[in-house]
Amino acid sequence: MIVAAGLVAWLDSAWPDLVIGALIAVLFLQTATHVLTGAWRDWHATPDAIPRDAGAKRCNVREGT
């Protein structure tokens, strides 16, 4: 990014900033896609470890003790 700033000043053009910004955006999108794809696979591959009705049953605790 420092080099891009120098090129913007030297060339008097916004193109170096646009190119570096586009590269950073592509890197971000690739990383986000990788993370979300892995999370999606893990979410669907894992069986329900906790039953859906967990916590719905009442426990046998007396009130006031």
C-alpha positions in Angstrom: 0.0 0.0 0.0 2.9 2.3 0.7 4.3 1.6 -2.8 0.8 2.3 -4.3 0.7 5.6 -2.5 4.1 6.5 -3.9 3.0 5.5 -7.4 -0.1 7.6 -7.1 2.0 10.6 -6.3 4.7 9.8 -8.9 2.3 9.0 -11.7 -0.4 11.5 -10.7 -3.0 8.8 -11.3 -5.4 6.8 -9.1 -4.8 3.5 -10.9 -2.2 2.2 -8.4 -4.7 2.7 -5.6 -7.5 1.0 -7.5 -5.3 -2.0 -8.4 -4.2 -2.5 -4.8 -7.7 -2.0 -3.5 -9.0 -4.6 -6.0 -6.3 -7.1 -4.9 -7.2 -6.6 -1.3 -10.9 -7.0 -2.0 -10.2 -10.3 -3.9 -8.0 -11.6 -1.1 -10.7 -10.7 1.4 -13.4 -12.4 -0.7 -11.3 -15.6 -1.1 -10.6 -15.8 2.6 -14.3 -15.2 3.5 -15.4 -17.8 1.0 -12.9 -20.3 2.4 -14.0 -19.7 6.0 -17.7 -19.9 5.2 -17.4 -23.0 3.1 -15.5 -24.8 5.8 -18.0 -23.7 8.4 -20.9 -24.8 6.2 -19.3 -28.3 5.8 -18.7 -28.6 9.5 -22.2 -27.5 10.4 -23.8 -30.1 8.0 -21.3 -32.9 8.8 -21.7 -32.8 12.6 -24.6 -34.8 13.9 -26.8 -33.0 16.5 -24.7 -33.4 19.6 -27.3 -31.7 21.7 -30.9 -32.8 21.3 -33.2 -30.1 20.0 -35.4 -30.4 23.1 -32.5 -30.0 25.5 -33.4 -27.7 28.4 -37.1 -28.0 27.7 -37.7 -30.6 30.4 -38.2 -29.5 34.0 -35.7 -30.5 36.5 -36.7 -31.9 39.9 -35.5 -29.1 42.1 -37.6 -27.9 44.9 -38.3 -24.2 45.1 -37.2 -22.4 48.3 -34.3 -24.8 49.1 
